[in-house]
Amino acid sequence: MIDVQLKTSDFYYDLPEELIAQVPLENRTHSRLMVLDKENGNIEHKHFYDIVDYLNAGDCIVINDTKVLPARLYGVKKDTKAVIELLLLKRVEDKKWETLVKPGKKAKLDTEIVFKEGLLEGKIVDVLDTGNRIIEFKYESIFEEILDQLGEMPLPPYIHEKLEDKNRYQTVYASHPGSAAAPTAGLHFTNEVIKTLEDKGVNIAKLTLHVGLGTFRPVKAEYITEHKMHSEYYEINEEAARKINYAKDNGKKVISVGTTSTRTLETISDDKGYVKASNGWTDIFIYPGYKFKLVDGLITNFHLPESTLIMLVSTLAGKENTMNAYKEAVKEKYRFFSFGDAMFIK
């Protein structure tokens, strides 16, 4: 039964700022791995490369193969040359994007913006109630190639260091561009770890969920049931559905990599825990009281206090187990958030 009295403040923990990872480790798999047993709350301290020891033949790992767009652009107003910062949020039509523009007061309707001496131009064609702008772009080659050339990675607001290598904010299996943020649990994987898992007989199923900036939006409501969840687009194909259903049919575990994969799986699963190929939008909000239909285990990072992500983790592992684990992670000086260490809930 859902506890409607759960408060956002119930998911607060004290985090020293120096534990927020500012840069990724040189080797992806050398992150630490906290293994949390959701049945009894027991904790083990490992490294991410040890994950292969916890998975067995027939188990299915579900990864999110979305690719982060280098969606932060800097341009100038065509008339005044004032600097404009742009963040692409989502494509509305072929050449039209919903964007976040700074400074907003300089970005009025019909404002024209020039990027890199005309390689890319844009015009504000609508101002939404949220304050976001719809921009219609003008360019001659392929938009994604221009973005690769001009854009910067839209790193979360708690990361203050410059990212030297754009690819470190992508998973090694990223293939479908469309995210404004990385599915960070997947950043720990290397092709070698994936091959080791496959050689062991573990199935790897891919889905796509394009992560929006809403993932960083704080929960401002006093009671969590009053929070409105953001919506994100997902796709899953027949092959992935078959691998997931095979695990369920054979009494094996389905392990989701990240909260994005988890939310997608729980959105598309039927009451018996089976899935089929589909696509659409999900705004599912998973918090204590929710009963999981499909996901047995979760590989994830350490999340912000009072976030919807720590609420999801608390639902799977149990709130007391989760908050105890976070307290232990702070004590043991784990690295937190996007470039931080990992947790495996088994």
C-alpha positions as CSV (number, residue, x, y, z in Angstrom):
1,M,0.0,0.0,0.0
2,I,1.3,3.5,-0.9
3,D,2.1,5.7,2.0
4,V,0.5,9.0,1.0
5,Q,2.2,10.7,4.1
6,L,5.7,10.2,2.8
7,K,7.5,13.5,2.8
8,T,10.2,14.7,0.4
9,S,12.3,15.4,3.5
10,D,12.2,11.7,4.4
11,F,14.7,11.1,1.5
12,Y,17.3,13.7,2.7
13,Y,20.8,12.8,3.6
14,D,23.8,14.9,4.4
15,L,26.4,14.9,1.7
16,P,29.7,16.7,1.9
17,E,30.4,18.7,-1.3
18,E,33.8,17.1,-1.7
19,L,32.2,13.7,-2.4
20,I,30.5,15.0,-5.6
21,A,32.6,13.6,-8.4
22,Q,33.7,16.4,-10.8
23,V,35.5,14.2,-13.3
24,P,35.2,10.6,-14.4
25,L,37.9,8.1,-13.4
26,E,40.4,7.2,-16.0
27,N,39.2,3.6,-16.2
28,R,35.4,3.2,-16.2
29,T,35.3,-0.1,-14.4
30,H,37.6,1.0,-11.6
31,S,34.7,2.8,-9.9
32,R,33.7,1.4,-6.6
33,L,30.7,-0.8,-6.4
34,M,28.5,-1.0,-3.3
35,V,26.5,-4.3,-3.4
36,L,23.2,-4.0,-1.4
37,D,21.1,-7.0,-0.6
38,K,17.5,-5.8,-0.7
39,E,16.3,-8.7,1.4
40,N,18.4,-8.1,4.5
41,G,20.2,-4.8,3.9
42,N,23.7,-6.4,4.0
43,I,26.4,-4.3,2.2
44,E,29.6,-5.4,0.4
45,H,32.3,-3.1,-0.9
46,K,33.6,-4.1,-4.4
47,H,34.7,-2.5,-7.7
48,F,32.6,-2.3,-10.8
49,Y,34.6,-5.0,-12.6
50,D,33.3,-7.4,-9.9
51,I,29.7,-7.0,-11.3
52,V,30.3,-10.1,-13.5
53,D,30.5,-12.3,-10.3
54,Y,26.9,-11.4,-9.4
55,L,25.2,-12.4,-12.7
56,N,24.5,-15.8,-14.0
57,A,23.8,-17.5,-17.4
58,G,20.2,-16.7,-18.5
59,D,20.0,-13.5,-16.5
60,C,19.2,-10.4,-18.6
61,I,20.8,-7.0,-18.2
62,V,18.8,-4.2,-19.7
63,I,20.7,-1.1,-20.9
64,N,19.6,2.3,-22.2
65,D,21.4,3.0,-25.5
66,T,20.4,6.6,-25.8
67,K,23.1,9.1,-26.9
68,V,23.6,12.5,-25.3
69,L,23.4,15.4,-27.7
70,P,26.2,18.0,-27.3
71,A,23.2,20.3,-26.8
72,R,24.7,23.4,-25.2
73,L,25.3,26.1,-27.9
74,Y,26.8,29.6,-27.7
75,G,25.8,32.2,-30.3
76,V,25.2,35.9,-30.7
77,K,22.2,37.9,-31.5
78,K,22.3,38.9,-35.1
79,D,21.6,42.6,-34.4
80,T,23.4,43.5,-31.1
81,K,26.0,40.7,-31.0
82,A,25.0,40.0,-27.4
83,V,26.0,36.5,-26.3
84,I,23.2,33.9,-26.1
85,E,23.4,30.5,-24.4
86,L,21.1,27.8,-25.7
87,L,20.2,24.3,-24.5
88,L,18.4,22.0,-26.8
89,L,15.6,20.1,-25.0
90,K,13.7,18.2,-27.6
91,R,13.0,18.3,-31.4
92,V,9.5,19.5,-32.1
93,E,9.7,19.3,-35.9
94,D,12.5,18.6,-38.4
95,K,14.3,22.0,-37.9
96,K,12.4,23.2,-34.8
97,W,13.6,22.6,-31.3
98,E,12.3,23.4,-27.8
99,T,15.2,25.2,-26.1
100,L,16.2,26.8,-22.8
101,V,17.7,30.2,-23.6
102,K,19.9,32.4,-21.4
103,P,19.5,35.3,-20.8
104,G,15.7,34.9,-21.4
105,K,15.0,38.7,-21.4
106,K,17.1,39.1,-24.6
107,A,15.4,36.2,-26.3
108,K,12.2,37.7,-27.5
109,L,10.0,36.5,-30.4
110,D,11.7,36.8,-33.8
111,T,15.1,37.2,-32.3
112,E,17.7,35.8,-34.7
113,I,20.8,34.1,-33.4
114,V,24.1,33.3,-35.3
115,F,26.4,30.4,-34.3
116,K,30.0,30.2,-35.4
117,E,30.0,32.8,-38.2
118,G,26.9,31.5,-39.8
119,L,27.5,27.7,-39.8
120,L,24.2,27.6,-37.9
121,E,21.5,30.2,-37.5
122,G,18.3,30.2,-35.5
123,K,15.2,32.2,-35.1
124,I,12.8,32.3,-32.1
125,V,9.4,31.4,-33.5
126,D,7.5,30.8,-30.2
127,V,7.7,31.5,-26.5
128,L,6.1,28.9,-24.4
129,D,4.2,29.3,-21.1
130,T,7.2,27.6,-19.3
131,G,9.5,30.3,-20.7
132,N,11.2,27.9,-23.1
133,R,11.7,29.0,-26.7
134,I,10.9,27.2,-29.9
135,I,13.8,27.9,-32.3
136,E,13.7,27.2,-36.0
137,F,17.3,26.5,-37.3
138,K,18.8,27.1,-40.7
139,Y,21.8,25.1,-41.8
140,E,23.2,23.4,-44.9
141,S,24.7,20.1,-43.8
142,I,23.6,17.5,-41.3
143,F,22.4,18.9,-38.0
144,E,24.0,16.3,-35.8
145,E,27.3,16.8,-37.4
146,I,27.1,20.6,-36.8
147,L,26.2,19.9,-33.2
148,D,29.3,17.6,-32.8
149,Q,31.3,20.5,-34.1
150,L,29.8,23.4,-32.2
151,G,28.0,21.9,-29.2
152,E,29.2,21.2,-25.6
153,M,27.9,18.4,-23.4
154,P,25.1,19.6,-21.1
155,L,26.7,18.6,-17.9
156,P,24.6,18.6,-14.7
157,P,24.7,21.8,-12.6
158,Y,26.7,20.2,-9.8
159,I,29.6,19.5,-12.1
160,H,31.9,22.5,-12.3
161,E,35.0,21.0,-14.0
162,K,35.4,21.2,-17.7
163,L,35.0,17.7,-19.4
164,E,38.1,17.1,-21.5
165,D,36.7,14.2,-23.5
166,K,33.1,14.4,-24.7
167,N,32.9,10.6,-24.9
168,R,33.2,10.2,-21.2
169,Y,29.7,11.5,-20.8
170,Q,28.5,8.8,-23.2
171,T,28.1,5.1,-22.5
172,V,30.2,2.9,-24.8
173,Y,27.0,1.5,-26.3
174,A,25.3,4.9,-26.9
175,S,23.8,4.8,-30.4
176,H,20.5,6.8,-30.6
177,P,20.9,10.5,-30.2
178,G,18.3,12.4,-28.3
179,S,19.2,12.8,-24.6
180,A,19.9,16.0,-22.7
181,A,21.6,14.0,-20.0
182,A,23.5,10.7,-19.8
183,P,22.0,7.5,-18.3
184,T,24.9,7.6,-15.9
185,A,24.7,4.0,-14.5
186,G,25.9,2.8,-17.9
187,L,29.0,5.0,-17.8
188,H,30.8,2.2,-15.8
189,F,30.5,-0.4,-18.5
190,T,33.3,-1.1,-21.0
191,N,33.1,-3.3,-24.1
192,E,35.3,-5.8,-22.3
193,V,32.9,-6.1,-19.3
194,I,29.9,-6.6,-21.7
195,K,31.8,-9.3,-23.6
196,T,32.7,-11.1,-20.3
197,L,29.0,-11.0,-19.3
198,E,27.9,-12.4,-22.7
199,D,30.6,-15.1,-22.6
200,K,29.1,-16.1,-19.2
201,G,25.7,-16.5,-20.8
202,V,24.2,-13.3,-19.6
203,N,21.8,-11.7,-22.1
204,I,22.1,-8.0,-22.9
205,A,18.9,-6.3,-23.9
206,K,18.8,-2.7,-25.3
207,L,16.1,-0.2,-25.0
208,T,16.1,3.6,-25.6
209,L,14.8,6.2,-23.3
210,H,15.8,9.8,-24.1
211,V,16.7,11.4,-20.8
212,G,15.3,14.9,-20.3
213,L,16.6,17.7,-18.0
214,G,13.6,16.9,-15.7
215,T,15.8,14.2,-14.3
216,F,17.7,17.0,-12.3
217,R,14.5,18.8,-11.3
218,P,14.2,18.9,-7.5
219,V,11.1,17.7,-5.8
220,K,9.6,20.9,-4.3
221,A,6.4,19.4,-2.9
222,E,6.2,18.7,0.8
223,Y,4.6,15.3,0.2
224,I,6.0,13.2,-2.6
225,T,2.5,12.3,-4.0
226,E,2.1,16.0,-5.0
227,H,5.1,15.9,-7.3
228,K,4.5,16.0,-11.1
229,M,6.8,13.8,-12.9
230,H,8.4,14.8,-16.3
231,S,7.7,12.8,-19.4
232,E,10.3,11.1,-21.6
233,Y,10.2,9.1,-24.9
234,Y,11.1,5.4,-25.0
235,E,11.4,2.6,-27.6
236,I,12.0,-1.1,-27.2
237,N,12.3,-3.6,-30.1
238,E,11.3,-7.3,-30.5
239,E,14.8,-8.7,-29.9
240,A,15.1,-7.0,-26.5
241,A,11.5,-8.0,-25.5
242,R,12.4,-11.6,-26.4
243,K,15.5,-11.6,-24.2
244,I,13.7,-10.1,-21.2
245,N,10.7,-12.6,-21.5
246,Y,13.2,-15.5,-21.9
247,A,14.7,-14.6,-18.5
248,K,11.2,-14.4,-16.9
249,D,10.1,-17.7,-18.5
250,N,13.2,-19.5,-17.1
251,G,13.2,-18.1,-13.6
252,K,16.2,-15.9,-14.2
253,K,16.8,-12.3,-13.1
254,V,16.1,-9.1,-15.0
255,I,18.6,-6.5,-13.9
256,S,18.1,-2.9,-15.2
257,V,21.0,-0.6,-15.7
258,G,19.9,2.8,-14.4
259,T,16.7,4.4,-13.3
260,T,15.8,5.2,-16.9
261,S,15.8,1.5,-17.9
262,T,13.8,0.7,-14.8
263,R,11.1,3.3,-15.5
264,T,10.8,2.1,-19.1
265,L,10.5,-1.6,-18.1
266,E,7.9,-0.9,-15.4
267,T,6.0,1.3,-17.9
268,I,5.8,-1.4,-20.6
269,S,5.4,-4.5,-18.4
270,D,2.1,-6.3,-18.0
271,D,1.0,-7.5,-14.6
272,K,2.8,-10.8,-15.1
273,G,6.1,-9.1,-15.8
274,Y,6.2,-9.7,-19.6
275,V,6.9,-7.1,-22.3
276,K,6.5,-6.5,-26.0
277,A,8.0,-4.2,-28.5
278,S,6.6,-0.7,-28.2
279,N,7.3,3.0,-28.1
280,G,5.7,6.0,-26.4
281,W,6.1,8.4,-23.6
282,T,6.4,7.6,-19.9
283,D,5.9,9.8,-16.8
284,I,5.9,6.9,-14.3
285,F,6.9,8.0,-10.8
286,I,8.1,5.1,-8.7
287,Y,8.2,5.7,-5.0
288,P,7.8,3.4,-1.9
289,G,4.5,1.5,-2.0
290,Y,4.9,0.8,-5.7
291,K,5.1,-3.0,-6.4
292,F,7.6,-3.9,-9.1
293,K,6.2,-6.0,-12.0
294,L,9.4,-6.9,-13.8
295,V,12.7,-5.6,-12.4
296,D,14.5,-7.9,-10.0
297,G,17.7,-5.9,-9.5
298,L,19.3,-2.5,-10.3
299,I,22.7,-1.1,-11.2
300,T,22.7,2.6,-10.5
301,N,24.7,5.5,-9.2
302,F,24.4,7.4,-5.9
303,H,21.7,10.1,-6.4
304,L,20.8,13.5,-5.1
305,P,19.1,13.9,-1.7
306,E,15.3,14.2,-2.0
307,S,15.3,13.3,-5.7
308,T,12.8,11.1,-7.5
309,L,15.8,8.8,-8.3
310,I,16.6,8.0,-4.6
311,M,12.9,7.5,-4.1
312,L,12.9,4.9,-6.9
313,V,16.0,3.1,-5.4
314,S,14.2,3.1,-2.0
315,T,11.2,1.4,-3.5
316,L,13.3,-1.5,-4.8
317,A,15.8,-1.8,-1.9
318,G,13.5,-0.6,0.9
319,K,13.7,2.9,2.3
320,E,15.6,1.9,5.5
321,N,18.1,-0.2,3.6
322,T,18.7,2.6,1.1
323,M,19.2,5.4,3.6
324,N,21.5,3.2,5.6
325,A,23.5,2.4,2.5
326,Y,23.8,6.1,1.6
327,K,25.0,6.8,5.1
328,E,27.6,4.1,4.7
329,A,28.6,5.5,1.3
330,V,29.2,8.9,2.8
331,K,31.2,7.4,5.7
332,E,33.3,5.3,3.3
333,K,33.8,8.3,1.0
334,Y,32.2,6.9,-2.1
335,R,32.1,9.3,-5.1
336,F,28.5,10.6,-5.8
337,F,26.3,11.5,-8.8
338,S,27.0,11.4,-12.5
339,F,30.7,10.7,-12.5
340,G,30.6,8.8,-9.2
341,D,30.6,5.3,-8.0
342,A,28.0,2.6,-8.5
343,M,25.5,0.6,-6.5
344,F,24.1,-2.9,-7.3
345,I,20.8,-3.8,-5.6
346,K,20.5,-7.5,-5.8
